[in-house]
Amino acid sequence: FFFSQASLPSYSLVFNSFNMRNEEGETVDLYIPRKCSWTNRLITSKDHAAIQVNIGHLNETGVYTGQYSTFAMCGFIRGMGDADSALDRLWSKKKVEINQV
């Protein structure tokens, strides 16, 4: 088959059509993929074993401050049985950053 240059879509039009933003400039995509906090793997929509955990921050008296840290684990890590140790190490690093006791 022979295609003329005019009949082919330009790549800039194709790639720009996937960047869905409203008038205020906010992203309004239906699905935004997450990344595993431990392996940096992309968590796909078909990874039904993946989890996301919010860990609340406490003040020095042990009262919740209203802030939290979010961690995502892919199904690969959970399947290997390493999610608990990975979450423990991630939280240990994060505690130092936010001065949590």
N, C-alpha and C positions, 0 to 999 in steps of 0.2 A: 504494500500500500504506500501511496505517496501522500504526505501531508504538507501542505504549504505552511510557511512560517506564520502566516496570519491566523491559521486555524488552531495552532497550539497555544495553550494558556501560558502566560508568562509566569515564571516561578515566584516573582515577587507578589503577584496577586494570589497565588495558591497559598503561600506561607502566611501572608498577612490576613487571610480569611480565618485562620485558626486562632488568632489573637482576639478573643472576644472581650471587649471593654464597653462600658456604657458611657453616657455623656460626661459623667464626672471622672472618668478615667479609672474606675474600679474594675477589677477582673470579675467577670460574670460567667466563667466556664462552668459547665455542669460537673466536671470531674477534674480535680487537681491532684495528681499523684503525690504520695508521701515518700520519704526516704527513711530507711531503717536507721535508727540512731546509732547502732553498734557497727553495722557493716557498710552503711551508706548505699545499700542496694535499693533499687526502686521498688516500692511496694505497689504491685499492680492491682487492678480491680478484681482480679480472680484469685488473689491470695487471701483465702478465707480464714487462714490461721493467724493472720497478722493482728496485732493488738496495738492500742494506743493508751498510755497510762498518764494521768495527771497526778503529780505528787505535790501536795500542798506545802507551803512554807509556813513555819512556825516562828513566833518571836521567842525571846529568852525565857518566858514563863510557860511556853508550850501551847500558846493560843494561836489558832489559825489566823493568818494576816490577810487572807483574801487573794494572795498571789499563789501561783503554782508553776511547776516546770512540766513540760510535756515531753514524753519519750515514746517513740514508735518502734516496735519490734516486728521484723518480718517473720513469716512462717518458717523459713529456713532455720533461723536461730532457735525458734521454739521447738522445731522438730528434732534438732540435735540435743535439746535439753540444756542449752546454755543461756536461756533467757534470764533466769534468776541471777546468775553471776554477772551477766552483761548489764542488767539493770542496776545491780549493786555497785558496779564499777562506775557506770555513768553517773549515778546519784552521788557517789563519793567525790567525783570530780566537780560536779555542779555545786555541792555543798560548800566547797572551798571558794568557788566563784562568788556565791551569794552570801558568804559568811554565816551559814546555817550551822548550828551546833549539833 
